[in-house]
Amino acid sequence: MFGFGVTELVLILVIILVIFGAGKLPEIGAGLGKGIKNFKKATTGEDEIDVTPEKKEIDEGDEDDEDDEDKS
């Protein structure tokens, strides 16, 4: 793995721990995992995202009922 030994990996982990702190490491790991997962999906060519806007249906019957009550 790029010529890194156990000592170098432990040293890099300690430096990252000092910079980001112990509380942020799980968030960083989760973010990296999601990023790698999304990258793999993007490279395989699977398009799962639908960007077409949804049509909002307006229930006009309720508005007419309220207007009738005000007039009477």
MMTF fields as JSON, N, C-alpha, C and O atoms, coordinates in Angstrom:
{
  "mmtfVersion": "1.0.0",
  "mmtfProducer": "UNKNOWN",
  "numBonds": 287,
  "numAtoms": 288,
  "numGroups": 72,
  "numChains": 1,
  "numModels": 1,
  "chainsPerModel": [1],
  "groupsPerChain": [72],
  "chainIdList": ["A"],
  "bondAtomList": [4, 2, 8, 6, 12, 10, 16, 14, 20, 18, 24, 22, 28, 26, 32, 30, 36, 34, 40, 38, 44, 42, 48, 46, 52, 50, 56, 54, 60, 58, 64, 62, 68, 66, 72, 70, 76, 74, 80, 78, 84, 82, 88, 86, 92, 90, 96, 94, 100, 98, 104, 102, 108, 106, 112, 110, 116, 114, 120, 118, 124, 122, 128, 126, 132, 130, 136, 134, 140, 138, 144, 142, 148, 146, 152, 150, 156, 154, 160, 158, 164, 162, 168, 166, 172, 170, 176, 174, 180, 178, 184, 182, 188, 186, 192, 190, 196, 194, 200, 198, 204, 202, 208, 206, 212, 210, 216, 214, 220, 218, 224, 222, 228, 226, 232, 230, 236, 234, 240, 238, 244, 242, 248, 246, 252, 250, 256, 254, 260, 258, 264, 262, 268, 266, 272, 270, 276, 274, 280, 278, 284, 282],
  "bondOrderList": [1, 1, 1, 1, 1, 1, 1, 1, 1, 1, 1, 1, 1, 1, 1, 1, 1, 1, 1, 1, 1, 1, 1, 1, 1, 1, 1, 1, 1, 1, 1, 1, 1, 1, 1, 1, 1, 1, 1, 1, 1, 1, 1, 1, 1, 1, 1, 1, 1, 1, 1, 1, 1, 1, 1, 1, 1, 1, 1, 1, 1, 1, 1, 1, 1, 1, 1, 1, 1, 1, 1],
  "groupList": [{"groupName": "MET", "atomNameList": ["N", "CA", "C", "O"], "elementList": ["N", "C", "C", "O"], "formalChargeList": [0, 0, 0, 0], "bondAtomList": [1, 0, 2, 1, 3, 2], "bondOrderList": [1, 1, 2], "singleLetterCode": "M", "chemCompType": "L-PEPTIDE LINKING"}, {"groupName": "PHE", "atomNameList": ["N", "CA", "C", "O"], "elementList": ["N", "C", "C", "O"], "formalChargeList": [0, 0, 0, 0], "bondAtomList": [1, 0, 2, 1, 3, 2], "bondOrderList": [1, 1, 2], "singleLetterCode": "F", "chemCompType": "L-PEPTIDE LINKING"}, {"groupName": "GLY", "atomNameList": ["N", "CA", "C", "O"], "elementList": ["N", "C", "C", "O"], "formalChargeList": [0, 0, 0, 0], "bondAtomList": [1, 0, 2, 1, 3, 2], "bondOrderList": [1, 1, 2], "singleLetterCode": "G", "chemCompType": "PEPTIDE LINKING"}, {"groupName": "VAL", "atomNameList": ["N", "CA", "C", "O"], "elementList": ["N", "C", "C", "O"], "formalChargeList": [0, 0, 0, 0], "bondAtomList": [1, 0, 2, 1, 3, 2], "bondOrderList": [1, 1, 2], "singleLetterCode": "V", "chemCompType": "L-PEPTIDE LINKING"}, {"groupName": "THR", "atomNameList": ["N", "CA", "C", "O"], "elementList": ["N", "C", "C", "O"], "formalChargeList": [0, 0, 0, 0], "bondAtomList": [1, 0, 2, 1, 3, 2], "bondOrderList": [1, 1, 2], "singleLetterCode": "T", "chemCompType": "L-PEPTIDE LINKING"}, {"groupName": "GLU", "atomNameList": ["N", "CA", "C", "O"], "elementList": ["N", "C", "C", "O"], "formalChargeList": [0, 0, 0, 0], "bondAtomList": [1, 0, 2, 1, 3, 2], "bondOrderList": [1, 1, 2], "singleLetterCode": "E", "chemCompType": "L-PEPTIDE LINKING"}, {"groupName": "LEU", "atomNameList": ["N", "CA", "C", "O"], "elementList": ["N", "C", "C", "O"], "formalChargeList": [0, 0, 0, 0], "bondAtomList": [1, 0, 2, 1, 3, 2], "bondOrderList": [1, 1, 2], "singleLetterCode": "L", "chemCompType": "L-PEPTIDE LINKING"}, {"groupName": "ILE", "atomNameList": ["N", "CA", "C", "O"], "elementList": ["N", "C", "C", "O"], "formalChargeList": [0, 0, 0, 0], "bondAtomList": [1, 0, 2, 1, 3, 2], "bondOrderList": [1, 1, 2], "singleLetterCode": "I", "chemCompType": "L-PEPTIDE LINKING"}, {"groupName": "ALA", "atomNameList": ["N", "CA", "C", "O"], "elementList": ["N", "C", "C", "O"], "formalChargeList": [0, 0, 0, 0], "bondAtomList": [1, 0, 2, 1, 3, 2], "bondOrderList": [1, 1, 2], "singleLetterCode": "A", "chemCompType": "L-PEPTIDE LINKING"}, {"groupName": "LYS", "atomNameList": ["N", "CA", "C", "O"], "elementList": ["N", "C", "C", "O"], "formalChargeList": [0, 0, 0, 0], "bondAtomList": [1, 0, 2, 1, 3, 2], "bondOrderList": [1, 1, 2], "singleLetterCode": "K", "chemCompType": "L-PEPTIDE LINKING"}, {"groupName": "PRO", "atomNameList": ["N", "CA", "C", "O"], "elementList": ["N", "C", "C", "O"], "formalChargeList": [0, 0, 0, 0], "bondAtomList": [1, 0, 2, 1, 3, 2], "bondOrderList": [1, 1, 2], "singleLetterCode": "P", "chemCompType": "L-PEPTIDE LINKING"}, {"groupName": "ASN", "atomNameList": ["N", "CA", "C", "O"], "elementList": ["N", "C", "C", "O"], "formalChargeList": [0, 0, 0, 0], "bondAtomList": [1, 0, 2, 1, 3, 2], "bondOrderList": [1, 1, 2], "singleLetterCode": "N", "chemCompType": "L-PEPTIDE LINKING"}, {"groupName": "ASP", "atomNameList": ["N", "CA", "C", "O"], "elementList": ["N", "C", "C", "O"], "formalChargeList": [0, 0, 0, 0], "bondAtomList": [1, 0, 2, 1, 3, 2], "bondOrderList": [1, 1, 2], "singleLetterCode": "D", "chemCompType": "L-PEPTIDE LINKING"}, {"groupName": "SER", "atomNameList": ["N", "CA", "C", "O"], "elementList": ["N", "C", "C", "O"], "formalChargeList": [0, 0, 0, 0], "bondAtomList": [1, 0, 2, 1, 3, 2], "bondOrderList": [1, 1, 2], "singleLetterCode": "S", "chemCompType": "L-PEPTIDE LINKING"}],
  "groupTypeList": [0, 1, 2, 1, 2, 3, 4, 5, 6, 3, 6, 7, 6, 3, 7, 7, 6, 3, 7, 1, 2, 8, 2, 9, 6, 10, 5, 7, 2, 8, 2, 6, 2, 9, 2, 7, 9, 11, 1, 9, 9, 8, 4, 4, 2, 5, 12, 5, 7, 12, 3, 4, 10, 5, 9, 9, 5, 7, 12, 5, 2, 12, 5, 12, 12, 5, 12, 12, 5, 12, 9, 13],
  "groupIdList": [1, 2, 3, 4, 5, 6, 7, 8, 9, 10, 11, 12, 13, 14, 15, 16, 17, 18, 19, 20, 21, 22, 23, 24, 25, 26, 27, 28, 29, 30, 31, 32, 33, 34, 35, 36, 37, 38, 39, 40, 41, 42, 43, 44, 45, 46, 47, 48, 49, 50, 51, 52, 53, 54, 55, 56, 57, 58, 59, 60, 61, 62, 63, 64, 65, 66, 67, 68, 69, 70, 71, 72],
  "secStructList": [7, 6, 6, 7, 7, 2, 2, 2, 2, 2, 2, 2, 2, 2, 2, 2, 2, 2, 2, 2, 7, 6, 6, 6, 2, 2, 2, 2, 2, 2, 2, 2, 2, 2, 2, 2, 2, 2, 2, 2, 2, 2, 2, 2, 6, 7, 7, 7, 7, 7, 7, 1, 7, 7, 7, 7, 7, 7, 7, 2, 2, 2, 2, 2, 2, 2, 2, 2, 2, 2, 2, 7],
  "xCoordList": [0.841, 0.0, 0.887, 1.088, 1.408, 2.227, 3.477, 4.041, 3.919, 5.123, 4.951, 5.948, 3.724, 3.496, 3.542, 2.923, 4.281, 4.32, 3.352, 2.623, 3.357, 2.462, 2.808, 1.915, 4.09, 4.509, 4.046, 3.584, 4.169, 3.743, 2.231, 1.763, 1.475, 0.02, -0.423, -1.358, 0.242, -0.083, 0.258, -0.505, 1.382, 1.777, 0.768, 0.41, 0.309, -0.705, -2.01, -2.654, -2.408, -3.63, -3.522, -4.49, -2.373, -2.178, -2.247, -2.849, -1.65, -1.697, -3.132, -3.552, -3.889, -5.296, -6.103, -6.98, -5.805, -6.503, -6.225, -7.128, -5.007, -4.66, -5.333, -5.818, -5.366, -5.934, -7.45, -7.981, -8.14, -9.604, -10.238, -11.374, -9.562, -10.126, -10.873, -11.264, -11.066, -11.691, -13.167, -13.698, -13.843, -15.281, -15.614, -16.689, -14.697, -14.963, -14.593, -15.04, -13.801, -13.353, -14.492, -14.439, -15.528, -16.636, -17.37, -17.796, -17.516, -18.173, -17.339, -17.881, -16.035, -15.142, -15.184, -15.229, -15.168, -15.234, -16.539, -16.548, -17.652, -18.948, -19.008, -19.543, -18.463, -18.451, -17.605, -17.996, -16.454, -15.607, -16.296, -16.226, -16.959, -17.664, -18.77, -18.917, -19.56, -20.627, -20.063, -20.617, -18.958, -18.327, -17.827, -18.013, -17.195, -16.702, -17.871, -17.803, -18.941, -20.118, -20.748, -21.102, -20.883, -21.45, -20.538, -21.02, -19.232, -18.292, -18.398, -18.368, -18.521, -18.661, -19.955, -19.968, -21.048, -22.316, -22.198, -22.74, -21.489, -21.346, -20.496, -20.764, -19.483, -18.612, -19.253, -18.883, -20.212, -20.866, -21.929, -22.364, -22.353, -23.293, -24.745, -25.622, -25.029, -26.413, -26.974, -26.515, -27.962, -28.578, -29.86, -30.885, -29.804, -30.971, -31.652, -32.739, -31.028, -31.578, -32.511, -32.121, -33.74, -34.727, -34.861, -35.292, -34.492, -34.488, -35.709, -35.757, -36.687, -37.887, -38.724, -38.906, -39.235, -40.023, -41.364, -41.971, -41.807, -43.089, -44.205, -44.044, -45.34, -46.499, -47.234, -47.523, -47.535, -48.299, -49.766, -50.153, -50.568, -51.997, -52.667, -52.464, -53.452, -54.165, -55.603, -56.28, -56.056, -57.427, -58.301, -58.417, -58.909, -59.701, -61.058, -61.706, -61.497, -62.801, -62.853, -63.894, -61.763, -61.742, -61.86, -62.531, -61.221, -61.265, -62.673, -63.105, -63.386, -64.737, -65.686, -66.58, -65.496, -66.354, -66.185, -67.165, -64.977, -64.738, -65.353, -65.85, -65.332, -65.889, -67.414, -68.019, -68.026, -69.481, -69.923, -70.972, -69.141, -69.503, -69.439, -70.254, -68.477, -68.305, -69.449, -69.841, -69.993, -71.04, -72.4, -73.24, -72.638, -73.965, -74.181, -75.266],
  "yCoordList": [-1.169, 0.0, 1.235, 1.842, 1.609, 2.802, 2.811, 3.877, 1.655, 1.57, 2.036, 2.271, 2.179, 2.583, 1.351, 0.327, 1.474, 0.418, 0.729, 1.721, -0.124, 0.046, 1.335, 2.061, 1.611, 2.8, 4.078, 5.004, 4.134, 5.329, 5.534, 6.661, 4.45, 4.548, 5.001, 5.791, 4.507, 4.929, 6.4, 7.133, 6.849, 8.252, 9.15, 10.207, 8.743, 9.517, 9.562, 10.609, 8.449, 8.405, 9.329, 10.009, 9.363, 10.244, 11.705, 12.52, 12.051, 13.432, 13.831, 14.937, 12.952, 13.234, 13.381, 14.239, 12.544, 12.624, 13.954, 14.533, 14.439, 15.715, 16.872, 17.808, 16.811, 17.915, 17.987, 19.059, 16.894, 16.91, 16.579, 16.981, 15.883, 15.491, 14.174, 13.751, 13.535, 12.207, 12.264, 11.295, 13.365, 13.474, 13.572, 13.152, 14.123, 14.331, 13.128, 13.038, 12.218, 11.085, 10.235, 9.868, 9.895, 9.116, 9.876, 9.277, 11.202, 11.997, 12.026, 11.937, 12.149, 12.159, 10.812, 10.75, 9.73, 8.387, 8.147, 7.558, 8.607, 8.44, 9.263, 8.807, 10.464, 11.314, 10.705, 10.733, 10.159, 9.505, 8.272, 8.025, 7.506, 6.316, 6.662, 6.01, 7.702, 8.129, 8.662, 8.422, 9.386, 9.924, 8.828, 8.9, 7.818, 6.694, 5.927, 5.511, 5.74, 5.031, 5.785, 5.186, 7.11, 7.916, 7.943, 7.959, 7.949, 7.92, 6.615, 6.614, 5.504, 4.207, 4.14, 3.599, 4.694, 4.722, 5.571, 5.224, 6.68, 7.578, 6.956, 7.17, 6.194, 5.604, 4.407, 4.077, 3.74, 2.601, 3.063, 2.278, 4.302, 4.848, 4.689, 4.961, 4.255, 4.108, 5.47, 6.076, 5.95, 7.229, 6.992, 6.625, 7.199, 6.978, 8.278, 8.26, 9.401, 10.681, 11.205, 11.336, 11.499, 12.066, 13.545, 13.904, 14.406, 15.843, 16.556, 17.786, 15.817, 16.46, 16.97, 16.253, 18.187, 18.722, 18.016, 17.614, 17.878, 17.225, 18.247, 19.416, 17.788, 18.673, 18.697, 17.651, 19.896, 20.024, 20.164, 21.049, 19.285, 19.328, 20.22, 20.041, 21.163, 22.066, 21.597, 21.417, 21.404, 20.978, 22.226, 22.893, 22.534, 23.761, 23.651, 24.668, 22.453, 22.26, 22.85, 23.368, 22.787, 23.333, 24.855, 25.431, 25.502, 26.959, 27.457, 28.473, 26.761, 27.163, 27.043, 27.873, 26.01, 25.815, 26.962, 27.406, 27.437, 28.529, 29.827, 30.618, 30.066, 31.281, 31.281, 32.326, 30.107, 30.016, 30.343, 30.957, 29.942, 30.215, 31.702, 32.214, 32.402, 33.833, 34.629, 35.651, 34.209, 34.949, 34.816, 35.706, 33.736, 33.528, 34.17, 34.058],
  "zCoordList": [0.0, 0.0, 0.0, 1.052, -1.118, -1.316, -0.446, -0.199, 0.021, 0.824, 2.256, 2.94, 2.734, 4.117, 5.01, 4.72, 6.09, 7.08, 8.208, 8.169, 9.199, 10.331, 11.087, 11.525, 11.234, 11.982, 11.307, 11.975, 9.981, 9.251, 9.342, 9.501, 9.243, 9.346, 10.734, 10.858, 11.78, 13.145, 13.322, 13.952, 12.784, 12.872, 12.164, 12.684, 10.99, 10.253, 11.041, 11.102, 11.641, 12.447, 13.66, 14.002, 14.308, 15.466, 15.036, 15.736, 13.911, 13.417, 13.102, 13.443, 12.46, 12.15, 13.433, 13.527, 14.419, 15.706, 16.399, 17.005, 16.321, 16.941, 16.214, 16.85, 14.887, 14.099, 14.278, 14.571, 14.111, 14.099, 15.448, 15.699, 16.289, 17.571, 17.466, 16.379, 18.608, 18.632, 18.273, 17.73, 18.557, 18.289, 16.813, 16.385, 16.033, 14.608, 13.742, 12.599, 14.254, 13.435, 12.891, 11.718, 13.674, 13.089, 11.979, 10.992, 12.145, 11.103, 9.829, 8.726, 9.977, 8.818, 8.114, 6.885, 8.891, 8.307, 7.57, 6.489, 8.158, 7.495, 6.213, 5.203, 6.255, 5.059, 3.952, 2.785, 4.306, 3.309, 2.724, 1.52, 3.581, 3.1, 2.122, 1.088, 2.447, 1.544, 0.239, -0.834, 0.34, -0.865, -1.791, -3.006, -1.221, -2.022, -2.638, -3.795, -1.867, -2.378, -3.552, -4.567, -3.401, -4.479, -5.692, -6.824, -5.477, -6.59, -7.361, -8.592, -6.643, -7.312, -8.126, -9.232, -7.574, -8.311, -9.569, -10.618, -9.454, -10.594, -11.696, -12.878, -11.325, -12.333, -13.015, -14.142, -12.359, -13.005, -13.99, -14.833, -13.904, -14.871, -14.496, -15.317, -13.277, -12.853, -12.462, -11.494, -13.206, -12.904, -12.121, -12.695, -10.829, -9.984, -9.596, -9.019, -9.904, -9.486, -10.575, -11.735, -10.182, -11.093, -10.763, -9.667, -11.711, -11.446, -12.004, -11.999, -12.482, -12.992, -11.829, -10.845, -11.919, -10.801, -10.681, -11.673, -9.439, -9.186, -9.326, -8.976, -9.843, -9.958, -8.635, -8.055, -8.161, -6.925, -7.284, -8.047, -6.728, -6.995, -5.959, -4.758, -6.411, -5.522, -5.431, -6.443, -4.211, -3.99, -3.967, -2.939, -5.093, -5.217, -4.55, -4.303, -4.257, -3.635, -2.239, -1.834, -1.494, -0.137, -0.154, 0.702, -1.109, -1.177, -1.502, -0.958, -2.373, -2.747, -1.559, -1.393, -0.727, 0.431, 1.429, 2.027, 1.61, 2.546, 2.042, 2.843, 0.734, 0.17, 0.321, 0.557, 0.184, 0.299, 1.727, 1.923, 2.712, 4.104, 4.407, 5.174, 3.812, 4.074, 3.456, 4.019, 2.335, 1.62, 2.292, 2.151, 3.015, 3.581, 4.918, 5.488]
}
